[in-house]
């Protein structure tokens, strides 16, 4: 995938240089910067939305904390007794 991206980038720069002249690489860099910035902002937005969904569902990092062996054994014993 990285190789294809590199090939496409080189072809893009070559095409822009042929069409626009010496400003081709600058235009290409500006477009790539815009694409990377847009991807970053969308990723941040998705992360924020995911956090809001977790909070709405009551899922938090605190619940994902490790449980001690004693707590697990006590819960299994309660379930085995049918409590």
N, C-alpha and C positions, 0 to 999 in steps of 0.2 A: 504494500500500500504506500509506503514511504517512497519507493522508487517511482511509482506512477505519479505521485504528487510532484516529485522533483522533475520528472519528464514534462508533465503538464505545465509546471511553472516556467521551465526553460522555453517551451514552445510559446507560452503566453508572452514572455518577455521578448522573444525573437519576433513574434507577430506584431506586437505593439511597437517595437523599434522600427520594423519595416514600414508600418503605417504612419506612426506619429513622428518618428525620428528619434533624436536623443532623449526626448521626454518619455519615451515608452517605459523604461525601467522605473522611472519615478511614479508614473501613473499606476504601474503594476504594484509597486510597494504600497502606494496609498490605498488601492483596492484591497490588497491582502490585509493591511492594517484594519480597515473597516470590517472585513469579514471576521477577523480574529476578535475584535472588540465586540461585535454583535454576538458572536458565539459565547463569549465570556458573560455578557449581560444576560443572555437567555439562560445560561446555566445557573447564574445567581438567582434569577427569577424562579426557575424550577426548584432550586434548593429551598427558597423561601416558601414556596407553595407546599412543598413536601413537608416542611417543618410545621406549617399550619395544619395540614392534614393529620400529622402525627398528634399534635396537641388536641385537635378536635376528637380524635378517636381515643384519646387518653393514653397514648403510647409516649413514653418519655425515656430518656437515657437512664433515669434513676431506676426504672423497672428492669432494665437490662443489666443491672448490677449483679455480680456473681453471688450465688447463694452458697452458704456453707454446707458441708456434708451432713452436719447434724440436722439442719433444717430440712434437707431433702429426705433423710431417713425418717424424721418425725412425720413428715407429710405422707410418706409411703406407708408408714405404720397406721396412721389415721385412716387412709384409704383402704388398707387391708382389713381393718376392723369395721369398716362400713360407716364411719362417722361422717 
